[in-house]
Amino acid sequence: MKCPNCSYLRKSEDIAAKWQCPECGIAYNKFQTRTMDLKTKNHDYIRTNENAAKIKSSYNKTLLSIGLLLVIIGLSNAQIIQFICAVLISISILVFARDMLITEYCIGQFNRLVRKEDSPFMYKFEVICAYGLAAWSLFLGIKCVF
């Protein structure tokens, strides 16, 4: 057997226990278990950071698009342009809410990322508020046209 730690190739004349490497003394099964645990933790860490980056990016894009569309609404006198901007605001908020549901992150106080399991009430509250805000924006757009 070849040791996963030091790569020593076990010989028939080695006197160490069969579960232990004669060269470095590590237990084969414990080394493999520890390696698998580290790989699992590393995978979870990478997945968590990707989700955090995705929700932060989505949040920034949503704020930017809402800001620009609000400026267009303020400068425009045409009702159809105001309606289109309100619909686009609603869509951008819905996309952000969808990203919160997929990544299981929300934006907490002071622009801080919060995981769903750390604060389930805040997470649910923000998702519900996002859907409510999207509906309100759509309602205002429809009201603007009629």
Secondary structure, 3 states (H helix, E strand, C coil): CECCCCCCECCCCCCCCCCECCCCCCEHHHHHHHHHHHHHHHHHHHHHHHHHHHHHHHHHHHHHHHHHHHHHHHHCCCHHHHHHHHHHHHHHHHHHHHHHHHHCEEECHHHCEEECCCCHHHHHHHHHHHHHHHHHHHHHHHHHHC
